[in-house]
Amino acid sequence: MRNAIRVLVVLLLFPFGCSSDPYQSFLGLWEGPSQFSRDGSLYIPVIEIRKNGETYLVNLDVLHGNMKSHVLSKHDGQLSIDGLVQVGLGTGMDYRRALAVAVAGDVSVQIALGADKNTLFIGDELYKRTTPKRLEKIRALMKKEAEEQAKKNALCERILKEFLDKGEMIRQRKDIDRSKQGELLIALDKEYFGLAKIEGCQRYFLK
């Protein structure tokens, strides 16, 4: 009798073990490689893969509270994001702007799970499994970086304005000839390009 009960328990449990969803390991928060946007600010992409019924969804912009999710396709143990224009995934462009381009397209971005189930490959970019606690730390870090970048941007804008204003003043002078104007402008360029280099504002002078 006892053996019969054991056999029955095994038979009842066995189907559930075999029918486990192979895509369950994709679920959770994933942190991507640090990037810098065009304005020089730091961006650490974090995505979330979740399940709604039998449908797998991905949120590509968890950090900014964007609730828009994209449906994922399942195929041979991998997931894919269909219908995105693949701009910025692994190109070093502005990640936020690139991932916001969720328009109809022919590009299918593959998502593959690493053997350790703690790494994820999205296209050619490596993501690592992360936690809600780490997510909050990233948010705090990015807020601080954004504040510092805003201060730096204001400084660079001021330096550039001074440079342009002084250059215009030299060009408007009537008491010196063109040769002298040229000398003063060259000296001004040297002074402010040197200052821009020290303050990390070179890109402002290359616009």
Secondary structure, 3 states (H helix, E strand, C coil): CHHHHHHHHHHHHHHHHHCCCCCHHHCEEEECCCEECCCCCEECCEEEEEEECCEEEEECCCCCCCCCCEEEEEECCEEEEECCCCCCCCCCCCHHHHHCCCCCCCCEEEEEECCCCCEEEECCEEEEEECHHHHHHHHHHHHHHHHHHHHHHHHHHHHHHHHHHHHHHHHHCCCCCHHHHHHHHHHHHHHHHHHHHHHCCHHHHHC
